[in-house]
Structure formats: structure tokens, C-alpha cells
Amino acid sequence: MSESAALSAPRAGSPWIIAVLVALATFMEVLDTTIANVALPYIAGGMGVSQDESSWVVTTYLVSNAIILTASSYLAKRFGRKAFFIMCLGLFTTSSVLCGFAWNLQVLLMFRILQGLGGGGMVPVAQSILADSFPPEKRGQAFALFGVAVVVAPVVGPTLGGYLSDNASWHWCFLINGPVGVAAMLLIWLILKEPAEVTEERRKQAHGFDVVGFVLVATFLGALELMLDRGLEDDWFDSRFIVITAAVCATAFVAMIPWEMNQKNPTVDVRMLASRQFGACFLVMLATGAILLGTTQMLPQMVQQDFGYTATWAGLVLSPGGLVTMAMMFVVGRLSGKVQPKYMIMTGAAVVAFAMYDLTRVYANVDFWFFAESRMLIGIGLPLIFLSITTASYNGIPPERTDQASALINAARNTGGSIGVSLAANILAHRGQFHQNRLVESTIPSNPAYQDTLNQVTNYFAAHGSSMVQAKQQALAWIGQTVQMQSSLLAYVDVYWALMLISLSAIPLALTLRKVKLGGGPAMAH
């Protein structure tokens, strides 16, 4: 019996049950990349930290997730796919519950790192399980289900997180994974069959693990994220800590390249990354992750901060985009057999860039649908990029290296998302201060426009029952709040300009891709 047959033989109809279960587990993992986004103000308030510090809850998860992806192929072979998948799901579920009981930010970040390590190992193994459980002619349908879970989860996350934060507590954003994770573990244990001879055969294929390479990759990604997260707070390179962290990051990167090039079984296949086809796909996925996670954090944060939305409504802003994304996954699945990936990537990047440009038109009186429609545009563009990158990236990759390719593409998405969130937060803080300083320059007594506004607002408050002294104090406070809101909106506009440029950068990269044979696509990227 072949491996595929062995894994798909447990009982009649079981492949689709397996597909639903692994898609559910994957949905939970991807959901946790965004479920905490709209809860960050609650987390910051509950733990007595700043909004910038609370964003580490998102970025630490993404980085640890990306790091473990590079080792997932070896570990799945070493322990067996079923055993490794259940171990990862168990670690993810346990650390999720522990996040819900965290008593300070440091402890929460530690548990989020463990959660990312558990979650990061699940997705590429889930793809392999699906590929083994279905015959080639039905894999496209299975991966369509998997693709819906992967792409829609980041949109459901903020909506669910907002509802739980408003109506229960932010702790439930993590505790909710407990019962679902336990049920999924039990069902997968009972239903998924992996014969001992198959596990043993794969174990023989697990050549020596590149420990040094893994440590260098982890050091590089960890130091990079630490530098990006702490840079603003520590005043960048005026801080000795940031200088040391940057030196460690650069040293690990420089040492990693020659080491990995000389390894028979490297943690990161540098030669694969250096190839034109796969390297371009890797960079496009970095940019796509930055756009997806950057907007998924910035948009809910902006509507809560400057437009007075509750966490629930901030999450709902993203929901129409999720529905569009779900529909587009099936449309793109049909188009992928007829249109070259490079053209779909270019089209998707142009649509997403236009959506970012649309958000730069934000002003104080826009309504719910202004934000929702921009998100719907993103929902049209991103599936065109995601599925096309998968098809293009596997082109020319030998079968024995597809696990490595899958892990690297998945790592690119999460690393790009982490960089995107950090970059957006840094632009927001820096440009917010810049715009506030420029606006304050105009709010001086010698400015006729300022005096005219002050008099009008003072008269307004006086006409509504305030004394002249109170009315003037209220007018000054109103002008101060208006300046703060305007500087914040202008800073968000700068963030969207930056994300638009990142999206446009994918177009010339897509032009470098060669044409591929159309027709049966490979696994969906996470």
C-alpha cells in the first residue's frame, strides 16, 4: 500500500472529515494572528502598559511562528506527521489557555511565544496531511477548504476578538481555544490513521537536523523583531541596547548564509531563496504578509482611536472584506488554471495598492462603509496574490524539497506580517508627533484664523449655558482635541501611503517570474 493510500484508508468518507478537522485546527492558529488586534486597548489598560508595548502580543506570536516553520519539515518526519501535529496542537491549546490567565505583559508574551511555536508547526503539516489523504484529482477541492480557513481567519479574528472584549473580557480571546483545541485533538487522534511502517519510512528520511542553522535563523529573526519593536521606545540607535541588538541581528544573518550554503540539509535553503522564481515569490509573500497583517491591525485601531468605534464594530469593519475574500478564493481557483500566476499577482497587487490609496482619503466624517469598502477591495486583491504565489513558488522545485518550500513561504508571510505591524506602528508614532508639531505651530494667539476659531467655539459653548470663562476653557480643550485627532489621522494616512508603496513593489517582482504549466496547483500557502 502506498503512503497516500495508507493515510486515506481509515474509513469511508474519512478524508473529508480529516480535511474539516485539520482546517479547523489551522483556522484556530491563523485566527490567533489577529484575534488580539482589537483587544490591544483592553490588554494595555488591564496590564498598565502603552499601546505600543501591547502590540508585542501580536508580533511575538508571528516571529515565533515563523521560526518554528523552518524546523517543521524535519520534526514531522522525525516524530511522524500525526504525532507532531497533535503535539503542536496540544502546545498551542495549552499555551492559549495560559495566555488567558497571564498576570502581566511579560508572562503573556512568554505564553504567546509558546503559542506561536505550537501553531507554526501545524500549518505545513496540515497541508501534507491533506495531500496524503486525497487522491490527486480531489486535492484541489480539499485545498480550497483549507484556503478558506487560512484567508478568512485573519478577518474573523478581529470581529470575534472585539465581541469577546466588549461583552466578556480580553482573556476570552485566548481561553476560547481551549475546548475547541481539546476536541480537535481527540478527533484527530481517533480518525487520522498513520500506519507504523509509513512513520518509520519517513523517519529514515529525516536526515541530521541543522541545529546551528536553526539557531542562526532564530537569532536573526528574533533580534530583528526585538529591534523593530523596541526601537521607537528606546530612541533607536541612540540606545546601546538597540545597537547591540542590531549587531547581533546582522552577525547572525551574515553567518547564516555561508553556513546554510554548505549544509546538505539546511534549515533554510539559501540556494532556493537565491533562485529567481522562488526568491521573487518569497519577497512578494513578505510584502503580502505586511499588507494583510498591517492593515488588519491599523484599521481597527484607527476606528477605535479616532472614530469612537467599540471593539466589536472595529472588528465588523473587516467582515465584508472577509466575505469577499471567501468568494474570491473560489474565483481565483478557477482562474488559476487559465491565467499565468505573474499576471494575477500583478493584478492583485494593483488592486491592493488602490485600496491603500483609497484609505489615504480618510477624514473625520467618513462612515462605516468607507472603511468596509476599502477592506473589500483588499479582499479582491489578496486572494489573487496568495494562490498565485503558491503556484509560482513550487514551479521547478523537486518533490523532495517541497516541504522546505512550503515552510519558507509560510515563514515569509508571518515574518512579513510581523515587520509590517512594527513598521506601521513606528510610522504612526513618528509621523503623529511630526504632524502634531506642525499643527501646533498654527495654534498661536497671533494667528487670525486661530483667533477666529477660538471666538466662534467660545460663543458656541456660551450659547449652550457655559459662562464665558468656562466657554473659553472648553473651546481651548476642543481645539486641542481637534489638533490631536487631525495629527492622528494624518499619521494613519502616512501609514497607508507606505503600505501602498509596499504593495506596488510586488508588481516589478511579479514581472521577473517565468511562465508555469497551468492546471493542477500545489498546496495553499499559509
Secondary structure, DSSP 8 states (H G I E B T S, - for coil): --HHHHHT-SSTTHHHHHHHHHHHHHHHHHHTTTTTTTTHHHHHHHHT--HHHHTHHHHHHHHHHHHHHHHHHHHHHHH-HHHHHHHHHHHHHHHHHHHHT--SHHHHHHHHHHHHHHHHHHHHHHHHHHHHHS-GGGHHHHHHHHHHHHHHHHHHHHHHHHHHHHHT-TTHHHHTHHHHHHHHHHHHHHH----HHHHHHHHHH-----HHHHHHHHHHHHHHHHHHHHHTTTTGGGSHHHHHHHHHHHHHHHHHHHHHHT-SS-SS-HHHHHSHHHHHHHHHHHHHHHHHHHHHHHHHHHHHHHH---HHHHHHTTHHHHHHHHHHHHHHHHHTTTS-HHHHHHHHHHHHHHHHHHHTT--TT--HHHHHHHHHHHHHHHHHHHHHHHHHHTTT--GGGHHHHHHHHHHHHHHHHHHHHHHHHHHHHHHHHHHHHHHHTT-STT-HHHHHHHHHHHHHHHHTT--HHHHHHHHHHHHHHHHHHHHHHHHHHHHHHHHHHHHHTHHHHHHT------SS------
